[in-house]
Amino acid sequence: MNAPPPLEILLTVDVEFSIHGAFTLPDATPLGEENVLCPDGSGREQGLGRLLDTLAEHHLVASFFCETLQSTWFGPEPMGRIVQRIQAAGHDVQLHLHPCWEFFRHPDWRERLGRERPNDNCHGRTVTELTRWIQDGRARFRQWGVEPPVALRAGGLRVDRQLYRVMAAMGMPAASHIGIGIFMPEEPELRLANGLHRIDGVLELPVLSHHARLPRLSRPWRALTLTGTSWWEMRALLEQARHARLSPVVILIHPRDLAGADPGYPAHRLHQSRLARLCRLIDAHPDRYRAVSIRAALPEWRDRPALPARTLSPPWWAQVIRLLENASQP
């Protein structure tokens, strides 16, 4: 049997500011660029800067989903600076939406908290709401002088069929909304662990979710993330996917994952180690792995047959390592 072709790996990065307790604490306000950069006080960034440096060191490209609705609080400039920096580093920029930021459109938002709760879901929304948010995102991209987004990721991976229908009507061809290890959609046809799918005319690239071999110690499904997957699980899952020709594999990262708690943002050694080892593996084995971006790969993916989801599961001992590693972190 012929050796499997190189596995396409889609490193996706959600870039977003933080509500930072503003909806629950009386004097709290949102946190902006600091939540993405994570400055450690020594002139180094343990968040975005560390991530960009690691990708550059290993000659890898990533797709960054950048949130736009937070401009209701911060205005467009802070995220605009980040987006332009990401694009200048040679990476792909796409659209991310967290609707909870819409709550700040109300001047009396603090008083409203006593009678209503902000809604951060992209599922269960009206066509009018979804259309307006995507239009708002496109307007921000034009304002920042970057290419229009061709892909969207719903905040919290909370999605339903309505969102795909709106995207198709608006000519947005790709999505990475689904990650059943994080959120299980209500519609059974959206409960996709991985693969490449066409949903209402939109190409869906789910974050890879894998099945736990130790159900009593873990959720039944887990998403492939830096925070929730040990290095040994990552390596095993990538090899399983390569031999199954399950390409592309989507991995979820946040710049904030790479830093410890604020204030101070010390380096999160475990998560930074996982990222470095992952990038080193991809860079060192071009015959087995290839990092891709959504914008560059989309023309070929659109013509590719749909790829059904598969059930992948790392060895039990790799899951034990993850449980021990994560339990040891402060």
N, C-alpha and C positions, 0 to 999 in steps of 0.2 A: 504494500500500500504506500502511495506517495506521502511524503512528509507534509503535515499541514502547513498552509501558508502563514506568514507572520500575522499574529493576532493584532487587530487594530485596537488601540487603547485610547479612549476618549477621557482625558483628565478634565473634569468640569469643576469650576470654582464658583461658588455662590458668594458674591460680593454685596454686602448689605450692612447698613447701619443698625443700631440697636435701640429698641424702645427704652431699655435700661430702667425698667421699673416705673415708667411714667404713668402707667395705667393702674398701678397698685400702691405706689408710695406717694405720700402727699406732696413732697417737695422735689421729687425726681424729675429729670428731663432727659430726653433722648441723647444718645452718644453717637457722634458722627465718625469722622475720619479716624479717630483714635481706635475705634472698634475694628477697623480694617488694617491699619498700619501697625498697631501694637508697639509703640516706641518704648524701649526698655530703660530709658534715661541715660544711656551711654552713647546716644547718637545712632543706635542700630534699631531696625524694625524687626521684631520677631514674628510679625504677621506677613503682610504683603511683600515687604522687602525680602524677607527670608525665602518666601515662596518663589518670587521672580528670580532670585539669585540661584536657587536650587535648579529650577527649570533651565536657566541659561547655562549653568555648569554642565548639564547633561544634554544640551542641545534639543530640548523638548518643547513642543507647542501644547497649549491648553486652550480651552474655551471658557471664558469668564462670563457668567450670567450676572449682570449688574442691575441692581434694583433701582427703579426710577421714581416710585411713588413717594419715597422719603423726602422728595423735594418739597412736599407740603410743609415740612418743618424746617428743613435746612436750606431750601432754595436749590438751584441746579448746580452751583459752582463746586461744592465739595466733592460730589461724586464725579462731576465732570473732570476734575483734576486727576482722579484715580483712573477713570476710563482712558483718558488720553495717555497716561503713563503706561497702562497695560498695552494699549495698541502700539505705542512707541517701542515697547519691548518685543513686538512681533507676534502678539497673541490675538486670538479671536475674541470679539466682544459681542455678547448676545443679551437678551432681555430677561429680567427677573422681576416678578411682581409680588409684593406683600401688601394686600389691601388694608391692613390695619392702619397704615399711615394716612388713609383717607379721613380718619377720625379727627385729625388735626386741621381739617378744613373748617371745622366749627370753632369760632372764636371762644365759645364757652365750653370747650371740650372737657375741662375739669369738672364743671358742674354737671355735664351730661353723664359722667361716669357714675353718678348716683342712681341713674335710671336706665342706662343702657350700657352694653359692653361692646367694645370694638370687635369687629369681625375680621379675622385674617385669612378667611377661606376664599379660594378661587372657585370652589365647587358650590353649587346651589345659588349661583349668581344669575342675574338677568343678562340678556343680550346687550342691553344698553350699558350696564356697568362694565362688562368685559370689553366691549368695543371702546368705550371711553378710556379705559386704562391702557389698552394697547396703543390707541392713538396718542395718549399722553407720553408713553414710552418712546414712540417713534419721534415725537416732537423733541424730546430730550436728546435723542441721538443726533438729530439734525443740529440742535443747538450746540452740541459738543463737537461737531465736525467729524463724526465717525460714520462708517458705513451703516445703512439701515439694518436692524436686526432681522435675521431669517429664522431664528429659533427663539422659543419662549420656555421658561420654567416657572411653574406656579410655586409660590411661597409655601413651604412646608410640604411640597409635593401633593397638595390637596386639589384633586382634579375630578372632573366629571366630563361626560360626553359634550355637554354644552360648550365647554371651553374649546374643544377641538372644532366644533361646528363654526364658532365665531372666528377662530383662526383661519379656517379654510375660506370663509367668506371674505376675510380681509387679506388673503393672499400671503399668509405666513406659513411656510411649508414644513417646518420641523419643530419638534418639541422634545423635551426630556422632563416630563411631568411625573412619571410613575416611579415609585420606589416602595414596593410593598413591605419592605423591612422597616419603613418609616411611617407610611400611611397606607392603609388598605382601602381602595376605592369601594364605594357602595355597589357600583355596577360590576358584575362578575367578569365581563369581557375586558375590563381594565386591570384585572389582577394578574399582571404580567411580571414575571421575575427577571426577565432579561430579553434578549433578542432584538429584532428590528420589525416594526409593525406599522401598518397603515390604518389609521383610525379617522373615519370621516374625512378622508382626503389629506390628512396630516401624517407625516412620518414621525413616529414615536420611537425614541431611544431611551428605554428605561434604565435607571440606575440599577446595576446588577444587584439582585438580592439572592442570598443563598440560604439553604435550609440547614438548621442547626441539628447536629447529631446528639446534642445533650439537651433535650427539650425541658428537662426539669431545672436546668441551670440557666436557660436562655430563652428568649422569645423564639417562636418557631421559624420566623424569617428575619434575616438581618441584612441590612444594606451594606454595600462595599464602600466604607468610609475610613478615613484615617483614625477617627476616634473610636470606631466600633469594630475594627478588624485588625487582628495582629498581623505582623509581617508574614508569619508562617501560613496563616490563612490566605493572605493576599497571593502569595506565591503559588500555593496549591490551587486556588481558584483560577488564576490566570492560565496555569497549565491545563486544567480541566477544560476551560473555555477554548484554548487553542486546539486541543485534540478533538473537541466537539465542533470545531469551526464556527464557534459562537461569536461572531465578530460584527460590530464592535462591542467591546466591554466598556461600560460607563462607570467611572469612579467619581464619588462626590467628596469635595474638599471645601473647607472654609479657611480663609487666611487666619481667622481667630483661633482655629484649631492648633496653631503652631506656637501659641503663647500661653503662659500661665495666667493666673488671675490678676486683674487690675486691682489697685494701682501697681505700677511697676512693670507689668508684662514680662516676667522672666521667660526665657526659652522653655518650651515644653519639650523636654529631651525625648520622651517616648514618641510623641507624634512627629517631631522633626526627624527622628531616626527612621520611622516608618516611611516618611516621604522620601528621604534620601535613598533608602534601600530600594524603594520602588523605582525611582528615577534611574538609579544606577543599573538596575536589572534591565530596564527598557533600552537604555543607551548601550549597554554592553552586548546585547543580543539582538541585533537588527534582523537576523534570520528568523527570530521567534516573535518579536514584538515590534510594533510601530505606533508611535504616538501620532494622533491625527486631530484636526480641529473640525468642528461642524461646518464652517463656511467652506473650507477647502474640500472636504469629503462629500458634501451634500450632493453635487451633481452625479457622482457615481452611486451613492446610496439610493437616490431617487429611482434609479433604473434597476436596482438590485431586487430580486425576489424577497418577499417577506421571510423573516427568519423566526420560526416558532420559539417560544421560551423553553428553556430546559431547566431541570432541577439540578443544581450544583450543590455540593456540600464538602467543606474541608474536613480533613481528618479530625477525629475527636481530640487528639492530643494538642493540635493547633488551637482549638477552641479553649482548652484548659489553659494554655499559655496566655491567651487573650484575657481570660477571667483573672488570672493572677497578676498580669501586667496592669490591667486597668484598676484592680483593687489596690495596687501599691501606689497609685498616683494620688497626690494631695487633692 
